[in-house]
Amino acid sequence: MPFVDLLRVTVLLVGAVATALGAIAVLVAAQSGEHTPLLVAGGWWLVAAIGGVWLGRPARTADQMRRVLAGARTTTALPPESPGRIAFSRLWPVGAFAVVAGGLAAVAPQIAAIGAGYAFGFALAWRHREAAVTAIEERDGVRFFVEPSSALSPLRLVRTPGLGRDRMPAGHPPPPPPSG
């Protein structure tokens, strides 16, 4: 699975979890008639959004991605697993988090509200990572792929030569033919 696709799916999935947990918290709190938890949740979501935007600054994101990409081993073969299996094996904790936090909302809507804030901040903090990896891939003419592994183990990447990356972008004149 291309690393940029895993990053994109992660941000979208965590954003969806934040939305679902926020909706659950609002619905459960509205049914109980209590408005204080909703006000506290709104403040927490604002703090999480500011923190996510701050932590997701492009310069900080580039530094974090640099370390991960530098550890990639070079190969000419792609990992054998299917992208769906790799994504599921890496992202199942996000689904488990959503189920547990959403399920506990019946007991206390604050749990879903707190989980929504964390997920919202996480999605905002990770929103530029895909662009940072894409820029490095285009600059260096390589592609990064995720090796199959458990979500509980560190992420391992492989670097492959980028196909067609040596071509000039549209609108640029072709290089002169070799003389001789």
HUKAVEN-V849042 format. One record per backbone hydrogen bond with DSSP energy under -0.5 kcal/mol. NH is the residue of the N-H (numbers start at 1). CO is the residue of the C=O. E is the energy in kcal/mol with one decimal. If there is no record, write none. Layout:
nh: (NH | NH)
co: (CO | CO)
e: (E | E)
//
This chain:
nh: (3 | 6 | 7 | 8 | 9 | 10 | 11 | 12 | 13 | 14 | 15 | 16 | 17 | 18 | 19 | 20 | 21 | 22 | 23 | 24 | 25 | 26 | 27 | 28 | 29 | 30 | 31 | 32 | 33 | 34 | 39 | 40 | 41 | 42 | 43 | 44 | 45 | 46 | 47 | 48 | 49 | 50 | 51 | 52 | 53 | 54 | 55 | 56 | 57 | 61 | 62 | 63 | 64 | 65 | 66 | 67 | 68 | 69 | 70 | 71 | 71 | 72 | 73 | 75 | 86 | 87 | 88 | 89 | 90 | 91 | 92 | 94 | 95 | 96 | 97 | 98 | 99 | 100 | 101 | 102 | 103 | 104 | 105 | 105 | 106 | 107 | 108 | 111 | 112 | 113 | 114 | 115 | 116 | 117 | 118 | 119 | 120 | 121 | 122 | 123 | 124 | 125 | 126 | 127 | 129 | 130 | 132 | 133 | 134 | 135 | 136 | 137 | 138 | 139 | 140 | 141 | 142 | 143 | 145 | 146 | 147 | 151 | 153 | 158 | 159 | 160 | 162 | 165 | 167 | 172)
co: (144 | 2 | 3 | 4 | 5 | 6 | 7 | 8 | 9 | 10 | 11 | 12 | 13 | 14 | 15 | 16 | 17 | 18 | 19 | 20 | 21 | 22 | 23 | 24 | 25 | 26 | 27 | 28 | 29 | 29 | 35 | 36 | 37 | 38 | 39 | 40 | 41 | 42 | 43 | 44 | 45 | 46 | 47 | 48 | 49 | 50 | 51 | 52 | 54 | 57 | 58 | 59 | 60 | 61 | 62 | 63 | 64 | 65 | 66 | 67 | 68 | 69 | 157 | 159 | 82 | 83 | 84 | 85 | 86 | 87 | 88 | 91 | 91 | 92 | 93 | 94 | 95 | 96 | 97 | 98 | 99 | 100 | 101 | 102 | 103 | 104 | 104 | 108 | 108 | 109 | 110 | 111 | 112 | 113 | 114 | 115 | 116 | 117 | 118 | 119 | 120 | 121 | 122 | 124 | 126 | 126 | 128 | 129 | 130 | 131 | 132 | 133 | 134 | 135 | 136 | 137 | 137 | 160 | 158 | 1 | 156 | 89 | 150 | 145 | 73 | 143 | 141 | 162 | 164 | 169)
e: (-2.9 | -1.8 | -2.3 | -2.3 | -2.8 | -2.3 | -2.3 | -2.3 | -2.8 | -2.7 | -2.2 | -2.1 | -2.4 | -2.4 | -2.2 | -2.7 | -2.9 | -2.3 | -2.4 | -2.6 | -2.6 | -2.3 | -2.7 | -2.7 | -2.3 | -2.5 | -2.1 | -1.6 | -0.8 | -1.2 | -1.9 | -2.5 | -2.6 | -2.4 | -1.9 | -2.5 | -2.9 | -1.8 | -2.2 | -2.9 | -2.3 | -2.3 | -2.6 | -2.7 | -2.4 | -2.3 | -2.9 | -1.6 | -1.1 | -2.6 | -2.4 | -1.6 | -2.1 | -2.5 | -1.9 | -1.2 | -1.3 | -2.8 | -2.0 | -0.9 | -0.5 | -1.4 | -1.8 | -2.7 | -2.1 | -2.7 | -2.4 | -2.5 | -1.7 | -2.3 | -1.4 | -1.2 | -1.1 | -2.3 | -2.5 | -2.1 | -2.4 | -2.6 | -2.7 | -2.4 | -2.4 | -2.3 | -0.6 | -0.6 | -1.1 | -0.8 | -2.6 | -1.6 | -0.7 | -2.0 | -2.7 | -2.5 | -2.5 | -1.9 | -2.2 | -2.5 | -2.7 | -2.6 | -2.4 | -2.6 | -2.1 | -2.2 | -1.9 | -0.6 | -1.3 | -0.5 | -1.9 | -2.3 | -2.6 | -2.2 | -1.8 | -2.6 | -2.5 | -2.3 | -2.7 | -1.6 | -1.3 | -2.5 | -2.6 | -2.9 | -2.8 | -0.8 | -1.3 | -2.5 | -3.2 | -2.8 | -2.6 | -1.0 | -1.0 | -1.6)
//
